[in-house]
Amino acid sequence: MKSSKVIAIQGIPGSFHHQVALENFGEKVEILYLDSFEEVAQKVVLGIADEGIMAIENSIAGAIFPNYDLIDSQGLSVCGEYYLPIAHQLMALPEQKIENLREVQSHPMALLQCKKFLSQFHNLKPKAARDTATVAKEISENNIQGIAAIGSKIAADIYGLKVLAEDIQTVKNNFTRFIFLSKEENLIEESHSKASLKITIKNQPGSLAKLLTKIHEFNLDLSKIQSVPVIEKPWEYAFFIDILFESISNFKKCMTEISETLGEVKIIGTYEKGMK
């Protein structure tokens, strides 16, 4: 019998997924640290994890396309979302100084987001790595001199590294949107104000315009739309859509009319919108 909620994440302690898990479920939550998003989905589908956490888009880098298909193909439900401000720290062993370093390693996106800061230090050669927290862990466990990592403050704390420079990302207003995944179909509740959908519209002239018009007619706010080709039907497209709504009744009526006149509607999940 499980003593606490089990949450599956991609990454290791100190990763941003780990940070989201702690901030949402607390220190006592049981976390499964996995190598890939596919494994996260699998653990949720098999019931080994109660929920999974998955990054889905970044305010600078955009959407993580494979994750949309993964959620859909595995039949998972979106039961919540969380916007995490991404703050990058330059960290190394406690005795190190920036001028003594020769290399900085991190995930390619983290290096890109800190490019302006790193350009000030010609001695710091950037090198892409698997992720942010793994570099911090390797530096700590192997006592690696001359190499810094870029990662979160929680990673520095966990692996005993010294933060040499704080908040070095070029764009300070940088958020990643994470979603919470369940294998159970969640019911629409009064507190819900956002929905994630997959809508496959008919391959007819003006279909997308009609879809957007219908959403507007019911006073729904389209917050995201992402097109993907329907593999088994060449030249037809499905759309992953996020919608904000104030009236559950309007939302339901809109979905009914779309399914009756425009195409197939799959409600991936409804939930309370996250705070940015």
VENPE-V252444 format. One record per backbone hydrogen bond with DSSP energy under -0.5 kcal/mol. NH is the residue of the N-H (numbers start at 0). CO is the residue of the C=O. E is the energy in kcal/mol with one decimal. If there is no record, write none. Layout:
BEGIN
{{NH CO E} {NH CO E}}
END
This chain:
BEGIN
{{6 4 -0.5} {6 29 -2.9} {7 50 -2.5} {8 31 -2.6} {10 8 -0.6} {10 33 -2.8} {14 11 -2.1} {18 14 -2.0} {19 15 -2.2} {20 16 -2.1} {21 17 -2.3} {22 18 -2.5} {23 19 -1.7} {24 20 -2.6} {25 21 -1.8} {28 25 -1.1} {29 4 -2.3} {30 28 -0.6} {31 6 -3.0} {32 30 -0.6} {33 8 -2.3} {33 31 -0.7} {39 35 -1.5} {40 36 -2.5} {41 37 -2.2} {42 38 -2.4} {43 39 -1.7} {44 40 -2.6} {45 41 -2.4} {46 43 -1.0} {47 42 -1.6} {48 42 -1.9} {49 5 -2.0} {50 5 -1.5} {51 180 -1.8} {52 7 -2.4} {53 178 -2.2} {55 176 -2.7} {56 176 -1.3} {57 61 -2.3} {58 174 -3.0} {61 57 -2.2} {63 55 -2.6} {64 62 -1.0} {66 63 -1.2} {67 63 -0.7} {67 64 -1.2} {68 64 -1.1} {69 65 -2.0} {70 66 -2.3} {71 67 -2.0} {72 68 -3.1} {73 69 -1.8} {74 71 -1.1} {75 70 -2.1} {76 181 -3.3} {77 267 -1.4} {78 76 -0.6} {78 179 -2.7} {79 179 -0.8} {81 177 -2.7} {82 274 -0.5} {83 81 -0.7} {83 175 -2.8} {84 82 -0.6} {85 173 -3.4} {86 84 -0.8} {87 85 -0.5} {88 150 -2.8} {89 164 -2.6} {90 88 -0.6} {90 148 -2.8} {91 161 -1.9} {95 92 -2.1} {99 96 -1.6} {100 97 -1.5} {101 145 -3.0} {102 145 -1.5} {103 124 -2.2} {104 147 -2.8} {105 126 -1.4} {107 128 -0.5} {109 106 -0.5} {110 106 -2.2} {111 107 -2.2} {112 108 -2.4} {113 109 -0.9} {113 110 -0.6} {114 111 -1.3} {117 113 -2.4} {118 114 -1.7} {119 116 -1.6} {120 117 -1.8} {121 119 -0.7} {123 120 -1.3} {124 101 -1.7} {124 122 -1.0} {125 123 -0.6} {126 103 -2.3} {128 105 -2.7} {134 130 -0.9} {135 131 -1.3} {136 132 -2.4} {137 133 -2.4} {138 134 -2.4} {139 135 -2.0} {140 136 -2.9} {141 137 -2.1} {142 139 -0.8} {143 138 -1.7} {144 142 -0.5} {147 102 -2.5} {148 90 -2.9} {149 104 -1.3} {150 88 -2.0} {150 148 -0.5} {151 13 -0.5} {155 151 -1.6} {156 152 -2.3} {157 153 -2.4} {158 154 -2.3} {159 155 -0.5} {159 156 -0.7} {160 155 -2.0} {161 91 -3.2} {163 89 -2.9} {163 161 -0.8} {164 89 -1.3} {167 87 -2.4} {169 112 -3.4} {171 169 -0.7} {173 171 -1.7} {174 172 -0.5} {175 83 -2.2} {176 56 -3.2} {177 81 -3.2} {177 175 -0.6} {178 53 -2.6} {179 79 -2.5} {180 51 -2.9} {181 76 -2.4} {185 183 -0.6} {191 188 -1.6} {192 270 -2.0} {193 270 -1.8} {194 242 -2.4} {195 268 -2.9} {196 240 -3.2} {197 265 -2.5} {198 238 -2.7} {199 197 -0.5} {199 263 -2.4} {200 198 -0.7} {200 236 -0.9} {201 261 -2.2} {203 201 -2.2} {206 203 -1.9} {209 205 -2.3} {210 206 -2.1} {211 207 -2.5} {212 208 -2.2} {213 209 -2.4} {214 210 -2.1} {215 211 -2.0} {216 212 -2.4} {217 213 -1.2} {218 215 -2.0} {219 214 -2.0} {220 243 -2.8} {221 219 -0.7} {222 220 -0.7} {222 241 -2.3} {223 241 -1.4} {225 239 -2.3} {227 237 -2.7} {229 235 -2.8} {230 228 -0.9} {232 229 -1.7} {235 232 -1.8} {237 227 -3.0} {238 198 -2.4} {239 225 -3.1} {240 196 -2.3} {240 238 -0.6} {241 223 -2.3} {242 194 -2.5} {243 220 -3.1} {244 192 -2.3} {247 245 -0.6} {250 246 -2.1} {251 247 -2.5} {252 248 -2.4} {253 249 -2.5} {254 250 -2.2} {255 251 -2.1} {256 252 -2.3} {257 253 -2.4} {258 254 -2.2} {259 255 -1.7} {260 256 -1.8} {261 257 -2.8} {262 257 -2.1} {263 199 -2.4} {265 197 -2.4} {266 264 -0.5} {267 195 -2.0} {267 265 -0.9} {268 195 -1.5} {270 193 -2.4}}
END
